[in-house]
Amino acid sequence: MGRNTTDCNYTSDALRLELRNLIKGGLIQKGAKIEGTISWTDGSKISIKTCHTSKESYIELNYVIHNHQTDTTNKQSYRVYLTAVKSNLGQGEVLYFVCPVSGKRCRILYKSHSSIKFKHRAAHQQKIYYPSQCYSKYNYWNERYWKTQKELEQLEESSYRKTYRGKPTKKHLIIKQKRERLASYKQKSDNIFHWRLYNWGDSLFAQPKAYQQEIINSEDCLYFKYHLEGKKAII
């Protein structure tokens, strides 16, 4: 598998505050004020206070940033307000953060690299990419394929009814949709794979298998020919 570019800042590398996890963990409850602590696997910790009442709705973050180069600390304490939007399903409301920097609504706040505050992904000076945005075309469809394959296997682990009262069940329709996506991703991946072979020539098969795999997965085999020479794969 080809490697991603190394100059990208990824969402997976940043500290994340996910509204879904705060609600699921009981840190945000309607009509209540709650205090707690959030920690990450890298050892980072912050104190959090939440308020979700009819008068006010916000989370308050408290933490210290230590600069190892200057051996100084910077205390941060600020509120991120919450706003509720009616669900497009017509039932209930969906809660959102209001980014303390840009004012945009979002469900996830990121603190990346040298940033001081948790904020919307688009509010960072250095763009934060989703990992899939930095995949090559070939690896993008491969990643989509394996992710969907895993989701499909999890759905099919337990038995389920295909129909109920003559109509397809919701789970059956979801599985059917994922199978169709799986076939589509496989086709797109194969198209690029065959395009690579077409541009490289039949001589590729005369090379040792390890070398064949290296060429097939190389970025220059796809990227430079596809983007710089203007050739077009069927994708």
MOUR-V210086 format. One record per backbone hydrogen bond with DSSP energy under -0.5 kcal/mol. NH is the residue of the N-H (numbers start at 0). CO is the residue of the C=O. If there is no record, write none. Layout:
NH/CO, NH/CO
This chain:
4/133, 7/4, 8/126, 9/7, 10/128, 12/9, 13/9, 13/10, 14/110, 16/108, 17/15, 18/16, 18/106, 21/17, 22/18, 23/19, 24/20, 25/22, 26/21, 27/21, 30/51, 31/28, 31/51, 33/49, 35/47, 37/45, 39/43, 42/39, 45/37, 46/61, 47/35, 48/59, 49/33, 50/57, 51/31, 52/55, 57/50, 58/79, 59/48, 60/58, 60/77, 61/46, 62/75, 64/73, 65/63, 66/64, 66/71, 67/65, 70/66, 71/66, 73/64, 75/62, 77/60, 79/58, 80/78, 81/56, 82/95, 84/93, 86/91, 89/86, 93/84, 95/82, 96/105, 97/80, 98/96, 98/103, 102/98, 105/96, 108/16, 109/118, 110/14, 114/111, 118/109, 122/119, 123/120, 126/124, 128/8, 128/126, 132/129, 133/130, 134/131, 139/135, 140/136, 141/137, 142/138, 143/139, 144/140, 145/141, 146/142, 147/143, 148/144, 149/145, 150/146, 151/147, 152/148, 153/149, 154/150, 155/151, 156/153, 163/166, 166/163, 168/161, 172/168, 173/169, 174/170, 175/171, 176/172, 177/173, 178/174, 179/175, 180/176, 181/177, 182/178, 183/179, 184/180, 185/181, 186/182, 187/183, 188/184, 189/185, 190/186, 191/187, 192/188, 193/189, 194/190, 195/191, 196/192, 197/193, 198/194, 199/195, 200/196, 203/200, 204/201, 205/202, 206/203, 211/207, 212/208, 213/209, 214/210, 215/211, 216/212, 217/213, 217/214, 221/217, 221/218, 222/218, 224/219, 225/221, 226/222, 227/222, 227/223, 228/223, 230/224, 232/230, 234/232
